[in-house]
């Protein structure tokens, strides 16, 4: 009972503290980590936790749902124009960053080349949750599609960092493998499995017609697990697969979609709390001072050299303006994935595993505190904040539009809409059916709701022309 009481207090503190941290633009992962450290071996909580295998398992579960939610919440409509650039950042950008960090660590701090590349791979990806928790809290957007580009980059670059980490860890442990073949296989299988599971899941969710609405979230959870595990069983990248599955589901018409998006947003936050609290428990703050000098130097190298060089090389190919490159270079927070990947050497029993873990932990703290706090001021200084828009439009869960136009239409018996479910109607994304009146009763419309003759439907939208077109469609003979 005492454990449950403490867990409740921790969750409450983590949730409430976000209000204070958001005010200063600091991602909430700081408080999650801090709570774990306070409750751990070196803190007043005194909970001794030194089980890297258990920590890795818990954190991998957390990452599955964080990655899935990242894809599920990304609007392909807004991301499509910048998808190519984001993909290049998530692949070539990660490889370049890992290489630069690896070489630096090798020559400056005396790590072997493979150990340096392992450390570089571990911290080569960026943290999506940190970036967009700040933008959401400030209700800001970035100009020229930078918000969706950063979302896609951060959401899809963890799989590449994971693959690099496992490759160099395997080489250190003497496991012979072809890097190129392994990377291509993991990417190809990950994308294929993610796409297949995503498409099948959309069909299942829209056609199963469950009597209990809450079970739809269970189906989606199983979908995420099947996508991750299926890709893993076929020697593919599970994290990439689950991100692709989430992206497909999030950008498809689904029954109960709004409730599903909100459910997974909450689940994602719960997983982040679990993940960071576990990593905080696993850390020993008393050991951080011994790596503080190395950690600080490497963190500054990443912030001011490695990340900018990689970004400039990639984004110059897409002819992005210098000030946009500068902001993207700054928004390179190291967070969840980096610390999780740092547990892999611990699990493998590598000689330098403790040092690598503590260095990565220190880098993540410095990165979030420095880059997170200065993110918005720098964006404003570069004149890249779109004050008139909200970043929520970058996400598929955005439902904050106040529609200026309403139209009430009575469905005649000969209408082609009769007998069709709302999700099967060819309705523009900007038009919502907000209410149905049937035989004097009000019905809350859902994706599976069947339109009947005589129904009076209330449609909302910002474009009067589109609403009138929908009225014409409703009156067309089926």
C-alpha positions in Angstrom: 0.0 0.0 0.0 2.9 2.4 0.8 4.4 1.8 -2.6 1.1 2.7 -4.3 0.8 5.9 -2.1 4.4 6.9 -3.1 3.6 6.2 -6.8 0.5 8.4 -6.6 2.5 11.2 -5.1 5.2 11.0 -7.7 2.8 11.0 -10.6 0.9 13.9 -9.1 4.1 15.9 -8.6 5.3 15.1 -12.1 2.0 16.3 -13.7 1.6 19.4 -11.6 5.2 20.5 -11.9 4.9 20.8 -15.7 2.9 24.0 -15.1 6.0 25.6 -13.5 8.6 24.2 -15.9 6.6 25.1 -19.0 6.6 28.7 -17.9 10.4 28.8 -18.3 10.5 26.6 -21.4 12.1 23.6 -19.6 10.9 20.1 -20.7 9.2 18.1 -17.9 11.7 15.2 -18.3 13.9 17.2 -15.9 11.5 16.7 -13.1 10.9 13.0 -14.0 14.6 12.4 -13.9 15.0 14.4 -10.7 12.3 12.5 -8.9 14.0 9.2 -9.8 17.4 10.5 -8.6 15.8 11.7 -5.3 14.1 8.4 -4.7 17.2 6.4 -5.7 20.3 5.1 -3.9 22.0 8.5 -3.5 18.8 10.3 -2.6 16.6 10.6 0.5 14.3 7.9 -0.9 17.1 5.4 -0.5 15.7 2.9 -3.1 18.6 0.8 -4.3 18.1 0.0 -7.9 21.0 -1.3 -10.0 19.4 -3.7 -12.5 20.3 -2.5 -16.0 18.4 -5.5 -17.6 15.1 -4.6 -15.9 15.7 -0.9 -16.6 16.3 -1.6 -20.3 13.2 -3.8 -20.6 11.0 -1.1 -18.9 12.5 1.7 -21.0 12.1 -0.2 -24.2 8.4 -0.7 -23.5 8.1 3.1 -22.8 9.9 3.9 -26.0 7.5 1.7 -28.0 4.6 3.8 -27.0 6.4 7.1 -27.2 7.5 6.3 -30.7 4.0 5.1 -31.7 2.4 8.2 -30.2 4.9 10.4 -32.1 3.8 8.9 -35.4 0.1 8.8 -34.3 0.2 12.5 -33.5 2.0 13.7 -36.6 -0.1 15.2 -39.4 1.1 14.0 -42.7 -0.7 16.8 -44.4 1.6 19.4 -42.7 4.7 17.2 -42.7 4.6 16.0 -46.3 6.2 19.2 -47.8 9.2 18.8 -45.5 9.3 15.0 -45.3 12.3 14.6 -47.5 14.4 17.1 -45.6 13.2 15.5 -42.3 14.1 12.1 -43.6 17.6 13.3 -44.5 18.1 14.8 -41.1 16.9 11.6 -39.4 19.3 9.4 -41.4 22.3 11.2 -42.8 22.2 13.8 -40.1 22.3 11.2 -37.4 25.2 9.3 -39.0 27.2 12.5 -39.4 26.5 13.5 -35.8 27.5 10.1 -34.5 30.7 10.1 -36.6 31.8 13.6 -35.5 31.2 12.9 -31.8 32.9 9.5 -32.0 36.0 10.9 -33.6 36.1 13.8 -31.1 35.7 11.5 -28.1 38.4 9.1 -29.5 41.0 11.8 -29.9 40.3 14.1 -27.0 39.4 11.6 -24.2 41.3 8.5 -25.2 38.4 6.1 -25.9 39.1 3.5 -28.5 37.6 4.4 -31.9 34.8 1.8 -31.5 34.0 3.0 -28.0 33.9 6.6 -29.3 31.6 5.6 -32.1 29.4 3.8 -29.6 29.1 6.8 -27.4 28.5 9.0 -30.5 25.8 6.7 -31.7 24.0 6.6 -28.4 23.7 10.5 -28.3 23.2 11.0 -32.0 19.3 11.3 -32.0 17.2 14.1 -30.7 14.2 14.1 -28.3 10.8 14.9 -29.9 8.9 15.1 -26.7 11.1 17.9 -25.3 10.8 20.0 -28.4 7.1 19.9 -28.8 6.3 20.0 -25.1 7.8 23.5 -25.1 6.0 24.5 -28.3 2.7 23.2 -27.1 3.1 24.9 -23.7 3.7 28.3 -25.4 1.0 27.7 -28.1 3.5 28.8 -30.7 4.4 27.6 -34.2 7.5 27.9 -36.3 7.6 29.5 -39.8 8.2 27.7 -43.1 7.2 24.2 -41.9 10.0 24.0 -39.3 7.7 22.6 -36.7 6.6 19.5 -38.7 10.1 19.0 -40.0 11.5 18.9 -36.4 8.7 16.6 -35.3 9.4 14.2 -38.1 13.1 14.3 -37.6 12.9 13.8 -33.9 10.2 11.1 -34.2 12.0 9.1 -36.8 15.7 9.4 -36.0 15.7 7.2 -32.9 15.6 4.0 -35.0 18.8 5.0 -36.8 20.6 5.8 -33.6 19.4 2.5 -32.2 20.8 0.6 -35.2 24.1 2.4 -35.0 24.3 1.7 -31.2 23.7 -2.0 -31.7 26.1 -2.2 -34.6 29.1 -0.7 -32.7 28.2 -2.5 -29.5 28.3 -5.8 -31.5 31.7 -4.9 -33.1 33.1 -4.2 -29.7 31.9 -7.5 -28.4 33.4 -9.2 -31.4 30.3 -10.1 -33.3 31.1 -10.0 -37.0 28.5 -8.3 -39.1 28.1 -6.2 -42.2 27.1 -2.7 -41.2 25.6 -1.7 -44.6 23.6 -5.0 -44.9 22.4 -4.8 -41.3 21.2 -1.2 -41.7 19.5 -1.7 -45.0 17.8 -4.9 -43.7 16.6 -3.3 -40.5 15.2 -0.2 -42.3 13.5 -2.2 -45.1 11.9 -4.7 -42.8 10.9 -2.1 -40.3 9.2 0.1 -42.9 7.5 -3.0 -44.5 6.2 -4.4 -41.3 5.1 -1.0 -40.0 3.2 -0.3 -43.2 1.5 -3.7 -43.4 0.4 -3.7 -39.7 -0.7 -0.1 -40.0 -2.9 -0.7 -43.0 -4.4 -3.9 -41.6 -5.1 -2.2 -38.3 -7.0 0.7 -40.0 -9.2 -1.9 -41.7 -9.8 -3.9 -38.5 -10.6 -0.8 -36.4 -13.1 0.5 -38.9 -14.8 -2.8 -39.6 -14.9 -4.7 -36.3 -17.7 -2.6 -34.8 -17.1 -3.4 -31.2 -19.9 -2.9 -28.6 -17.5 -1.5 -26.0 -15.8 1.7 -27.1 -12.9 1.3 -24.6 -11.7 -1.8 -26.4 -10.6 0.2 -29.5 -7.7 1.5 -27.4 -6.8 -2.1 -26.6 -6.7 -2.9 -30.3 -4.4 0.0 -31.0 -2.1 -1.0 -28.1 -1.9 -4.5 -29.5 -1.2 -3.0 -32.9 1.8 -1.1 -31.6 3.2 -4.2 -29.8 2.7 -6.5 -32.8 4.4 -4.0 -35.1 7.4 -3.7 -32.8 7.7 -7.4 -32.1 6.9 -8.5 -35.6 9.7 -6.4 -37.1 12.1 -7.6 -34.4 11.3 -11.3 -35.1 12.2 -10.7 -38.8 15.5 -8.9 -37.9 14.0 -5.5 -38.7 13.9 -2.3 -36.6 11.0 -2.4 -34.3 11.1 1.3 -33.3 10.9 2.3 -37.0 8.1 -0.1 -37.6 6.0 1.1 -34.7 6.6 4.8 -35.8 5.4 4.0 -39.3 2.3 2.1 -37.9 1.5 5.1 -35.8 1.9 7.5 -38.7 -0.5 5.5 -40.9 -3.1 5.1 -38.1 -2.9 8.8 -37.2 -3.5 9.9 -40.7 -6.3 7.6 -41.6 -10.0 8.0 -40.9 -10.8 6.0 -37.8 -13.8 5.4 -35.6 -13.3 7.1 -32.2 -10.2 8.8 -33.5 -10.3 11.9 -31.3 -10.6 9.8 -28.1 -7.9 7.4 -29.3 -5.5 10.3 -30.0 -6.1 11.8 -26.5 -5.8 8.4 -24.9 -2.4 7.8 -26.5 -1.3 11.3 -25.7 -1.9 10.5 -22.0 -0.3 7.1 -22.3 2.8 8.6 -23.9 3.2 10.9 -21.0 2.8 8.0 -18.5 5.5 6.1 -20.4 7.8 9.1 -20.3 7.3 9.4 -16.5 8.0 5.6 -16.2 11.0 5.8 -18.5 12.7 8.9 -16.9 11.9 7.9 -13.4 13.4 4.5 -14.0 16.5 6.0 -15.5 16.8 8.4 -12.6 16.6 5.5 -10.2 19.3 3.7 -12.2 21.7 6.7 -12.0 24.0 7.4 -9.1 24.3 11.2 -8.8 27.4 10.9 -6.6 29.2 9.5 -9.7 28.3 12.4 -12.0 30.9 14.8 -10.7 33.6 12.4 -11.9 32.4 12.7 -15.5 31.2 16.3 -15.3 34.2 17.7 -17.2 34.0 15.1 -20.0 30.2 15.4 -20.1 30.3 19.2 -20.3 32.9 19.3 -23.0 31.1 16.6 -25.1 27.8 18.4 -24.6 29.2 21.7 -25.8 30.8 20.0 -28.7 27.5 18.5 -29.7 25.6 21.8 -29.3 28.0 24.1 -31.0 29.9 21.8 -33.5 28.7 18.3 -34.2 25.0 19.1 -34.5 25.4 22.4 -36.5 27.9 20.8 -38.9 25.6 17.9 -39.6 22.6 20.2 -40.0 24.4 22.6 -42.3 25.6 19.8 -44.6 22.1 18.3 -44.9 19.9 21.4 -45.1 22.2 23.1 -47.5 21.3 20.4 -50.0 17.6 21.6 -49.6 18.6 25.2 -49.9 17.3 26.2 -46.5 18.1 29.7 -45.3 21.0 30.1 -42.8 18.7 31.3 -39.9 16.5 28.2 -40.3 19.6 26.0 -40.2 20.7 27.8 -37.1 17.4 27.1 -35.3 17.3 23.4 -36.4 20.9 23.1 -35.2 20.0 24.5 -31.8 16.9 22.3 -31.4 18.9 19.1 -31.0 18.0 18.1 -27.5 19.3 14.8 -26.2 16.8 13.0 -24.1 14.9 9.7 -23.6 16.4 7.6 -26.3 20.0 8.6 -25.6 19.7 7.5 -21.9 17.9 4.3 -22.8 20.5 3.4 -25.4 23.2 4.1 -22.8 21.8 1.1 -20.8 22.7 -1.3 -23.6 26.4 -1.3 -22.8 25.5 -1.8 -19.1 23.5 -4.9 -20.0 26.3 -6.2 -22.2 28.8 -5.9 -19.4 31.1 -3.5 -21.3 34.1 -2.3 -19.4 33.4 1.4 -20.0 29.6 1.0 -19.7 29.3 2.9 -16.4 31.4 5.8 -17.6 29.4 6.0 -20.9 26.1 5.9 -19.0 27.0 8.6 -16.6 28.4 10.8 -19.5 25.3 10.4 -21.5 23.1 11.1 -18.5 25.1 14.3 -17.9 24.9 15.3 -21.5 21.1 14.9 -21.5 20.7 17.1 -18.5 22.9 19.9 -19.9 21.2 19.7 -23.3 17.7 20.0 -22.0 18.5 22.7 -19.5 20.5 24.9 -21.8 18.9 24.3 -25.2 15.4 23.8 -23.8 15.5 27.1 -21.8 16.8 29.1 -24.8 14.8 27.5 -27.5 12.0 30.0 -27.7 14.1 33.1 -27.2 16.4 32.1 -30.0 13.5 31.2 -32.3 12.1 34.7 -31.7 15.5 36.4 -32.2 15.8 34.6 -35.6 12.2 35.8 -36.4 11.0 32.2 -37.0 8.0 32.1 -34.6 4.7 32.3 -36.4 2.8 34.3 -33.7 -0.5 34.1 -35.5 -0.6 30.2 -35.6 -0.5 27.5 -33.1 1.8 24.5 -33.3 -1.2 22.2 -32.6 -1.9 22.3 -36.3 1.2 20.2 -36.7 -0.6 17.3 -34.9 -3.5 15.1 -35.9 -5.2 15.7 -32.6 -5.7 19.3 -33.3 -9.4 20.1 -32.8 -9.2 23.7 -31.6 -10.6 25.4 -34.7 -13.6 27.7 -34.1 -15.6 27.1 -37.3 -17.1 30.3 -38.7 -19.8 28.6 -40.8 -22.6 26.2 -39.9 -24.9 24.5 -42.3 -28.0 22.3 -41.6 -28.9 19.8 -44.3 -31.8 17.3 -44.5 -30.8 14.1 -46.2 -33.5 13.0 -48.8 -34.3 9.4 -49.3 -32.6 9.4 -52.7 -29.3 10.8 -51.4 -26.1 8.8 -52.1 -25.2 9.3 -48.5 -28.0 7.1 -47.2 -26.8 3.8 -45.9 -23.2 4.9 -45.6 -21.1 5.3 -42.5 -19.7 8.8 -41.9 -16.1 7.5 -42.2 -16.9 6.2 -45.7 -18.2 9.5 -47.0 -16.0 11.7 -49.1 -16.0 14.6 -46.7 -13.1 17.2 -46.8 -10.9 17.2 -43.7 -11.9 20.8 -43.0 -15.6 19.8 -42.7 -17.0 18.3 -39.5 -20.4 16.6 -39.0 -21.1 17.9 -35.5 -24.7 16.7 -34.9 -27.4 14.5 -36.3 -31.1 14.9 -35.6 -33.2 11.8 -36.2 -36.9 11.5 -35.5 -36.7 14.2 -32.9 -33.6 12.7 -31.1 -30.1 14.1 -31.2 -27.3 11.7 -32.1 -23.6 12.3 -31.5 -22.0 11.4 -34.8 -19.2 8.9 -34.9 -17.2 7.4 -37.7 -19.4 4.3 -37.8 -22.7 6.2 -37.6 -24.9 5.2 -40.6 -26.7 8.1 -42.4 -30.4 7.4 -42.8 -33.0 9.0 -45.0 -34.7 12.0 -43.3 -31.7 12.7 -41.0 -30.9 16.4 -40.4 -27.2 16.8 -40.2 -25.3 19.8 -38.9 -22.0 20.5 -40.6 -19.3 23.0 -39.5 -16.4 24.4 -41.4 -14.5 27.6 -42.2 -15.1 27.5 -46.0 -18.7 28.3 -47.0 -18.1 27.1 -50.5 -17.1 23.7 -49.3 -20.2 23.5 -47.1 -22.4 24.4 -50.1 -20.7 21.7 -52.1 -21.4 19.2 -49.3 -25.0 20.2 -49.4 -25.1 19.5 -53.2 -23.5 16.1 -52.6 -26.1 15.3 -50.0 -28.8 15.9 -52.5 -27.3 13.9 -55.3 -29.3 10.7 -56.2 -27.6 7.6 -55.0 
